[in-house]
Amino acid sequence: MENTRELILDMLVEILENGAYSHLVVRDVLDKYDYMDGRDKAFIKRVTEGTLERLIEIDYYLDQFSKVPVTRMKPLIRNLMRMSVYQLLYMDSIPDSAVCNEAVKLAGKRGYRGLSGFVNGVLRNLARNKQRLSFGEEKDRNGKLIPDPQKEKYQYLSIKYSMPQWLVKLWLVTYGEELTYFILKGLLEPQPLTLRLKESLTAEQRRKWITAMKGDPFKAQEHPYLSYAYQISSAEGIRSLPGYEEGWFAVQDVSSMLVAEVSGISRMVLENDRLEPLVVDVCAAPGGKSMHMAEKMAGRGKVISRDVSEYKVSLMRDNNERMGYQKIEAEVFDAAVLDGSLVEKADVVLADLPCSGLGVIGRKRDIKYRVTEKSLQDLAELQRKILSVVWQYVKPGGVLIYSTCTINPGENEQMIEWFTRNHPFVTEELTDYLPEALKGEGKNGMLQLFPGYHRTDGFFICRLKRI
């Protein structure tokens, strides 16, 4: 039988020391050990993702109790300590003694028997002092081992929410305290899985699927923004969900679904029965927005769905086939290279461009440790490069939808300001395209969604018309 803690340790080393992407590592391990008991798989996922989520906080505490700073610990010991501290602080169902004993045994098993005293001593000392690590609202701060929220605001928020200080400062300066707190809290909240149910299903198919999904363990609930979006609380594996093989649903966040709504493609088709619209999705993988556009077009026209690698395009083709969409052409193409055959041909261009991903930290927890101020600048430069090419595909009077899954004005509002200043486009109001719950949100043709404040990932959408 596999040792679940040993698997977690190896996963953390792979992610935090070797630079692997957390969501891919977790997915691959759970797929490999799919035969495991469901509770063991849940434990592996919870401790791995939880340790990543709370990493800054955990490292701060370890430095309070260890004479050896976290940065100078041996990589395997460093990550063993991290995962153990997470269990001590965030998993009440596991006795502190068991956490400490398992850590000591694992250190010995992996060749560090000489450090077992260090591991045991630091963890037991930290366990005895847990009450001194509280971020509660207590007025009495005597003996607390956390920064003062008044004198050291940036560090306090950074540790409390495990967010790099420079990002805390960026959001405070940009959005103010109240909204920043919503963002920081929202990125730590459980992230439900959202499914887009095919609008083309018959009434009977829809009823059958909803009935199957509303009971245990899925507990599907209709999303308050869109009637065809459902959030589920449990999904051991997407392929096992009712309707997967039949292609009745796609995994897609509501923020991403709003792209098709804002594009107005269904209205275009409805108002002109002769129109065979052409949609070009320039950075399409994994293909959710392309498929949604095809759905909204009701069998008319064509979607050219592109991405830069054969692997990504093969995923899109698989998804298209499962969902049964016939009018999507998935192909490998670099969005930064001009395709002369498409100039002024598209009714709608979707430009969901590479971005920092700050809006999906709640799903891909290691993003916040990878992104830097320099990388934000580099991404903005890449976005400008791609936009300088793909706008040419939009026919006069056509629409370009710009979107990102981030919370950063340099990649969002400021990018639109640059784009409209240098290209023949104007922003268009979103009010008529947004669901009732968001009617007052879009300003100047732009919508910024915030985790914790909105019921979506962090996401930015702008509707631009070519003039």
C-alpha positions as CSV (number, residue, x, y, z in Angstrom):
1,M,0.0,0.0,0.0
2,E,1.3,3.5,-0.9
3,N,2.2,5.8,1.9
4,T,0.0,8.9,1.3
5,R,2.3,11.2,3.2
6,E,5.3,10.1,1.2
7,L,3.4,10.8,-2.0
8,I,2.5,14.3,-0.8
9,L,6.1,14.9,0.1
10,D,7.3,13.9,-3.4
11,M,4.6,16.0,-5.0
12,L,5.6,19.1,-3.0
13,V,9.3,18.6,-3.9
14,E,8.4,18.3,-7.5
15,I,6.3,21.5,-7.4
16,L,8.3,23.7,-5.1
17,E,11.8,22.6,-5.8
18,N,11.6,21.4,-9.4
19,G,9.1,23.9,-10.8
20,A,6.4,21.5,-11.8
21,Y,2.8,22.9,-12.1
22,S,0.7,22.0,-9.1
23,H,-2.6,21.3,-10.9
24,L,-0.8,18.9,-13.3
25,V,1.1,17.1,-10.6
26,V,-2.0,16.6,-8.5
27,R,-4.0,15.4,-11.5
28,D,-1.3,12.9,-12.6
29,V,-0.8,11.4,-9.1
30,L,-4.6,11.0,-8.5
31,D,-5.0,9.4,-11.9
32,K,-2.0,7.1,-11.3
33,Y,-3.4,6.0,-7.9
34,D,-7.0,6.0,-8.9
35,Y,-7.5,2.6,-7.2
36,M,-6.9,4.2,-3.8
37,D,-9.6,4.6,-1.3
38,G,-11.5,7.9,-1.8
39,R,-10.5,9.2,1.7
40,D,-6.8,8.6,0.9
41,K,-7.1,10.5,-2.4
42,A,-9.0,13.3,-0.6
43,F,-6.2,13.5,2.0
44,I,-3.5,13.7,-0.6
45,K,-5.3,16.5,-2.5
46,R,-6.2,18.4,0.7
47,V,-2.7,18.4,2.2
48,T,-0.8,19.1,-1.1
49,E,-3.1,22.0,-2.1
50,G,-3.5,23.3,1.4
51,T,0.3,23.4,2.0
52,L,0.7,25.3,-1.3
53,E,-2.2,27.6,-0.4
54,R,-0.8,28.5,3.0
55,L,2.9,28.4,2.1
56,I,3.9,31.9,3.1
57,E,2.1,31.6,6.4
58,I,3.7,28.2,7.1
59,D,7.2,29.3,6.3
60,Y,6.8,32.4,8.6
61,Y,5.8,30.1,11.5
62,L,8.6,27.7,10.9
63,D,11.1,30.5,11.0
64,Q,9.7,31.5,14.4
65,F,10.5,28.0,15.9
66,S,13.5,26.7,13.9
67,K,17.1,27.8,14.4
68,V,17.6,26.9,10.8
69,P,15.7,29.2,8.4
70,V,13.4,27.5,6.0
71,T,15.5,28.7,3.0
72,R,18.5,26.8,4.4
73,M,16.8,23.5,5.2
74,K,17.5,20.5,3.0
75,P,14.7,20.5,0.3
76,L,13.1,17.2,1.4
77,I,13.1,18.3,5.1
78,R,11.8,21.7,4.2
79,N,8.8,20.3,2.5
80,L,8.3,17.6,5.1
81,M,8.1,20.4,7.7
82,R,5.7,22.4,5.6
83,M,3.2,19.6,5.0
84,S,3.4,18.7,8.7
85,V,2.7,22.3,9.9
86,Y,-0.3,22.5,7.6
87,Q,-1.7,19.3,9.2
88,L,-1.0,20.8,12.7
89,L,-2.8,24.1,12.0
90,Y,-5.5,23.2,9.6
91,M,-6.6,19.6,10.1
92,D,-8.1,19.1,13.5
93,S,-9.0,15.5,12.8
94,I,-5.4,14.4,13.0
95,P,-3.8,14.4,16.5
96,D,-0.7,16.5,16.8
97,S,1.3,13.6,18.1
98,A,0.4,11.6,15.0
99,V,1.6,14.4,12.7
100,C,4.9,14.7,14.6
101,N,5.5,10.9,14.7
102,E,4.7,10.4,11.0
103,A,7.1,13.2,10.1
104,V,9.9,11.7,12.1
105,K,9.3,8.2,10.6
106,L,9.2,9.7,7.1
107,A,12.5,11.7,7.6
108,G,14.2,8.4,8.7
109,K,12.8,6.4,5.8
110,R,14.1,9.0,3.3
111,G,17.6,8.9,4.7
112,Y,17.5,11.7,7.3
113,R,17.5,9.8,10.5
114,G,20.1,12.2,11.9
115,L,17.6,15.1,11.6
116,S,14.7,13.3,13.3
117,G,15.4,15.1,16.6
118,F,15.3,18.4,14.8
119,V,12.0,17.5,13.0
120,N,10.4,16.3,16.2
121,G,11.5,19.2,18.3
122,V,10.4,22.0,15.9
123,L,7.0,20.5,15.2
124,R,6.2,19.7,18.8
125,N,7.2,23.2,19.9
126,L,5.1,24.7,17.2
127,A,2.1,22.5,18.2
128,R,2.4,23.6,21.8
129,N,2.2,27.2,20.8
130,K,-0.6,27.1,18.2
131,Q,-2.7,29.7,20.1
132,R,0.1,32.3,19.7
133,L,-0.3,32.0,15.9
134,S,-4.0,33.1,15.8
135,F,-5.1,35.7,13.4
136,G,-8.3,36.3,15.3
137,E,-9.7,39.7,16.3
138,E,-8.5,39.5,19.9
139,K,-7.5,42.9,21.4
140,D,-4.9,41.3,23.6
141,R,-1.9,40.7,21.4
142,N,0.5,39.8,24.2
143,G,2.6,36.8,23.2
144,K,1.4,36.7,19.6
145,L,3.9,35.6,17.0
146,I,2.3,37.4,14.1
147,P,3.0,40.9,12.7
148,D,1.1,43.9,14.0
149,P,-1.8,44.7,11.5
150,Q,-1.4,48.5,12.1
151,K,2.4,48.9,12.0
152,E,3.2,46.1,9.5
153,K,0.1,46.0,7.4
154,Y,1.6,44.6,4.2
155,Q,3.5,41.8,6.1
156,Y,0.4,41.1,8.2
157,L,-1.9,40.6,5.2
158,S,0.8,38.7,3.3
159,I,1.2,36.1,6.1
160,K,-2.5,36.0,7.0
161,Y,-3.6,35.3,3.4
162,S,-0.3,33.7,2.1
163,M,0.0,36.3,-0.6
164,P,3.4,37.9,-1.7
165,Q,3.7,41.4,-0.2
166,W,4.2,43.1,-3.6
167,L,0.8,41.7,-4.8
168,V,-0.9,42.8,-1.6
169,K,0.5,46.3,-2.1
170,L,-0.5,46.3,-5.8
171,W,-4.1,45.5,-5.0
172,L,-4.4,47.8,-2.0
173,V,-3.1,50.7,-4.1
174,T,-5.3,49.8,-7.1
175,Y,-8.6,48.7,-5.5
176,G,-8.5,49.9,-1.9
177,E,-8.7,48.0,1.4
178,E,-12.3,46.7,1.2
179,L,-12.1,45.1,-2.2
180,T,-8.5,43.8,-1.6
181,Y,-9.9,42.0,1.5
182,F,-12.6,40.4,-0.7
183,I,-9.9,39.3,-3.2
184,L,-7.6,37.9,-0.6
185,K,-10.3,36.0,1.2
186,G,-12.0,34.8,-2.0
187,L,-8.7,33.2,-3.3
188,L,-8.6,31.1,-0.1
189,E,-12.2,29.9,-0.2
190,P,-13.1,26.5,-1.6
191,Q,-13.5,26.7,-5.4
192,P,-16.5,24.8,-6.6
193,L,-16.4,23.1,-10.0
194,T,-18.6,24.8,-12.6
195,L,-20.2,23.0,-15.5
196,R,-21.8,24.5,-18.7
197,L,-24.8,22.5,-19.6
198,K,-25.5,22.4,-23.3
199,E,-28.4,24.7,-24.1
200,S,-29.3,22.5,-27.1
201,L,-30.3,19.6,-24.9
202,T,-33.9,18.5,-25.1
203,A,-36.2,19.3,-22.1
204,E,-36.1,15.6,-21.2
205,Q,-32.3,15.3,-21.4
206,R,-32.0,18.5,-19.2
207,R,-34.4,17.2,-16.6
208,K,-32.7,13.8,-16.5
209,W,-29.2,15.4,-16.0
210,I,-30.3,17.9,-13.4
211,T,-32.1,15.1,-11.4
212,A,-29.0,12.9,-11.5
213,M,-26.7,15.8,-10.4
214,K,-28.8,17.4,-7.7
215,G,-28.5,14.4,-5.3
216,D,-25.4,13.2,-3.4
217,P,-22.6,13.5,-3.8
218,F,-22.7,16.3,-6.4
219,K,-25.4,18.6,-5.0
220,A,-25.5,20.6,-8.2
221,Q,-26.8,24.2,-7.9
222,E,-27.8,26.5,-10.7
223,H,-25.5,29.5,-10.8
224,P,-27.2,32.8,-10.1
225,Y,-25.7,34.5,-13.2
226,L,-26.5,32.0,-16.0
227,S,-29.3,29.4,-16.1
228,Y,-27.2,26.9,-18.0
229,A,-24.3,27.0,-15.5
230,Y,-24.2,24.6,-12.5
231,Q,-21.8,24.4,-9.6
232,I,-21.1,21.1,-8.0
233,S,-19.5,20.4,-4.6
234,S,-17.9,17.1,-5.3
235,A,-16.2,15.5,-8.3
236,E,-13.8,12.6,-7.9
237,G,-13.4,12.5,-11.6
238,I,-15.0,14.4,-14.4
239,R,-15.3,11.3,-16.6
240,S,-17.5,9.6,-14.0
241,L,-20.2,12.4,-14.0
242,P,-23.6,11.7,-15.5
243,G,-23.7,12.9,-19.1
244,Y,-19.9,13.1,-19.7
245,E,-19.7,10.5,-22.3
246,E,-22.9,11.8,-24.0
247,G,-21.2,15.3,-24.3
248,W,-24.0,17.0,-22.3
249,F,-21.7,19.4,-20.4
250,A,-18.3,21.1,-20.5
251,V,-16.2,22.2,-17.5
252,Q,-16.0,26.0,-17.7
253,D,-16.1,28.8,-15.2
254,V,-19.0,31.3,-15.5
255,S,-16.5,34.1,-16.0
256,S,-15.4,32.3,-19.2
257,M,-19.0,31.7,-20.3
258,L,-19.6,35.4,-20.2
259,V,-17.2,35.8,-23.1
260,A,-19.8,34.2,-25.5
261,E,-22.6,36.3,-23.9
262,V,-20.7,39.5,-24.4
263,S,-19.7,38.7,-27.9
264,G,-23.4,39.0,-28.9
265,I,-22.9,36.1,-31.4
266,S,-26.4,34.6,-30.7
267,R,-28.0,38.0,-31.4
268,M,-26.1,38.3,-34.7
269,V,-27.4,35.0,-35.8
270,L,-30.9,35.7,-34.7
271,E,-31.1,39.1,-36.4
272,N,-29.7,38.0,-39.7
273,D,-30.9,34.6,-40.9
274,R,-28.5,34.7,-43.9
275,L,-25.4,35.3,-41.8
276,E,-22.9,32.5,-41.6
277,P,-20.6,34.0,-39.0
278,L,-16.8,33.4,-38.8
279,V,-15.3,33.4,-35.3
280,V,-11.6,33.2,-34.7
281,D,-10.4,32.1,-31.3
282,V,-6.7,32.9,-31.4
283,C,-5.5,31.4,-28.0
284,A,-8.2,28.8,-27.5
285,A,-7.0,25.9,-25.4
286,P,-8.6,24.1,-23.8
287,G,-11.4,25.2,-26.1
288,G,-14.3,26.0,-23.7
289,K,-15.0,29.4,-25.3
290,S,-14.8,28.1,-28.8
291,M,-17.3,25.4,-28.0
292,H,-19.6,27.9,-26.3
293,M,-19.5,30.1,-29.3
294,A,-20.4,27.2,-31.6
295,E,-23.3,26.4,-29.3
296,K,-24.5,30.0,-29.5
297,M,-24.3,29.9,-33.3
298,A,-26.8,27.1,-33.4
299,G,-25.1,25.2,-36.2
300,R,-24.4,28.2,-38.4
301,G,-21.0,29.6,-39.6
302,K,-17.6,28.3,-38.4
303,V,-15.2,28.7,-35.5
304,I,-11.5,28.6,-36.2
305,S,-10.0,27.5,-32.9
306,R,-6.2,27.9,-32.6
307,D,-3.4,27.5,-30.2
308,V,0.4,27.3,-30.3
309,S,1.1,23.5,-29.7
310,E,-0.1,20.3,-31.1
311,Y,-0.7,18.9,-27.6
312,K,-3.1,21.8,-26.7
313,V,-4.9,21.5,-30.1
314,S,-5.3,17.7,-29.6
315,L,-7.1,18.4,-26.3
316,M,-9.4,20.8,-28.1
317,R,-10.2,18.2,-30.8
318,D,-11.0,15.6,-28.1
319,N,-13.3,18.0,-26.3
320,N,-15.0,19.0,-29.6
321,E,-15.6,15.4,-30.5
322,R,-17.0,14.5,-27.1
323,M,-19.4,17.5,-27.2
324,G,-20.4,16.8,-30.7
325,Y,-19.6,20.2,-32.3
326,Q,-19.1,20.0,-36.0
327,K,-18.4,23.6,-37.0
328,I,-15.1,24.0,-35.1
329,E,-11.8,23.8,-36.9
330,A,-9.0,23.3,-34.3
331,E,-5.5,24.0,-35.7
332,V,-2.0,24.8,-34.6
333,F,-1.1,28.4,-35.2
334,D,1.0,31.0,-33.4
335,A,-1.2,34.0,-32.5
336,A,1.7,36.4,-32.8
337,V,2.1,35.5,-36.6
338,L,-0.2,37.2,-39.1
339,D,-2.4,34.9,-41.2
340,G,-3.1,36.9,-44.3
341,S,-6.0,34.7,-45.4
342,L,-8.1,35.9,-42.4
343,V,-7.5,39.6,-42.7
344,E,-10.9,41.4,-42.3
345,K,-12.8,38.1,-42.5
346,A,-14.0,37.5,-38.9
347,D,-17.3,38.7,-37.4
348,V,-15.9,38.0,-33.9
349,V,-12.3,37.5,-32.8
350,L,-11.7,36.1,-29.3
351,A,-8.4,37.2,-27.8
352,D,-8.2,35.4,-24.4
353,L,-4.5,36.0,-24.2
354,P,-1.7,34.6,-22.1
355,C,-1.7,36.4,-18.7
356,S,-0.4,36.2,-15.2
357,G,-3.4,34.1,-14.0
358,L,-3.9,36.0,-10.7
359,G,-7.6,35.5,-10.9
360,V,-7.3,31.7,-10.7
361,I,-4.9,31.4,-7.8
362,G,-7.6,29.6,-5.9
363,R,-7.4,26.8,-8.4
364,K,-3.7,26.9,-9.3
365,R,-2.1,27.8,-6.0
366,D,1.5,28.0,-7.1
367,I,0.8,30.9,-9.5
368,K,1.3,33.4,-6.7
369,Y,4.8,32.1,-6.0
370,R,5.8,32.1,-9.7
371,V,4.6,35.5,-10.9
372,T,6.9,38.5,-10.4
373,E,6.7,42.2,-11.2
374,K,9.0,41.6,-14.1
375,S,6.9,38.8,-15.5
376,L,3.8,41.1,-15.5
377,Q,5.7,43.5,-17.7
378,D,6.8,40.7,-20.0
379,L,3.3,39.4,-20.3
380,A,1.9,42.8,-21.1
381,E,4.5,43.1,-23.9
382,L,3.4,39.7,-25.3
383,Q,-0.2,40.8,-25.2
384,R,0.5,44.0,-27.1
385,K,2.4,41.9,-29.7
386,I,-0.5,39.5,-30.2
387,L,-3.1,42.2,-30.3
388,S,-1.1,44.1,-32.9
389,V,-1.6,41.1,-35.2
390,V,-5.1,39.7,-34.5
391,W,-7.1,42.9,-34.7
392,Q,-6.6,42.7,-38.4
393,Y,-8.8,39.6,-38.6
394,V,-11.9,41.6,-37.5
395,K,-14.0,42.9,-40.4
396,P,-15.1,46.6,-40.3
397,G,-18.1,46.7,-37.9
398,G,-17.0,43.4,-36.3
399,V,-16.2,42.7,-32.7
400,L,-13.0,41.8,-30.8
401,I,-13.4,40.3,-27.3
402,Y,-10.4,40.8,-25.1
403,S,-10.2,38.7,-22.0
404,T,-7.8,37.5,-19.3
405,C,-8.0,35.5,-16.1
406,T,-6.1,38.0,-14.0
407,I,-6.6,40.9,-11.6
408,N,-4.0,43.5,-12.8
409,P,-4.8,46.8,-14.5
410,G,-1.5,46.6,-16.5
411,E,-2.9,43.6,-18.4
412,N,-6.5,44.7,-18.4
413,E,-7.7,48.4,-18.3
414,Q,-4.4,49.8,-19.3
415,M,-4.0,47.3,-22.1
416,I,-7.4,48.5,-23.5
417,E,-6.4,52.1,-23.2
418,W,-3.2,51.4,-25.2
419,F,-5.1,49.3,-27.8
420,T,-7.8,51.8,-28.6
421,R,-5.3,54.6,-28.7
422,N,-3.3,52.7,-31.4
423,H,-5.9,50.8,-33.4
424,P,-9.3,51.5,-35.0
425,F,-11.5,50.2,-32.2
426,V,-13.8,51.6,-29.6
427,T,-15.2,49.9,-26.5
428,E,-18.9,49.1,-26.5
429,E,-21.2,49.1,-23.5
430,L,-21.8,45.6,-22.0
431,T,-25.1,46.3,-20.2
432,D,-27.3,44.6,-22.8
433,Y,-25.1,41.5,-22.9
434,L,-24.7,40.9,-19.1
435,P,-27.0,38.7,-16.9
436,E,-29.3,40.6,-14.6
437,A,-27.0,40.1,-11.5
438,L,-24.2,42.0,-13.3
439,K,-26.1,44.7,-15.0
440,G,-24.4,47.6,-13.2
441,E,-20.9,46.1,-13.3
442,G,-19.5,46.7,-16.7
443,K,-18.1,50.2,-17.2
444,N,-16.8,51.7,-20.4
445,G,-17.2,48.4,-22.1
446,M,-15.0,46.6,-19.5
447,L,-15.9,44.1,-16.8
448,Q,-13.5,43.1,-14.0
449,L,-14.7,40.2,-11.9
450,F,-13.2,39.6,-8.5
451,P,-13.0,36.3,-6.5
452,G,-14.8,36.7,-3.2
453,Y,-16.8,39.6,-4.5
454,H,-18.3,37.9,-7.5
455,R,-19.4,34.3,-7.9
456,T,-16.6,33.6,-10.4
457,D,-12.9,33.4,-10.9
458,G,-11.0,36.7,-11.2
459,F,-11.5,37.6,-14.9
460,F,-11.5,40.6,-17.2
461,I,-13.7,41.1,-20.4
462,C,-13.8,43.9,-22.8
463,R,-16.0,44.3,-26.0
464,L,-14.4,46.3,-28.8
465,K,-15.9,47.2,-32.1
466,R,-13.9,47.9,-35.2
467,I,-14.6,51.3,-36.8
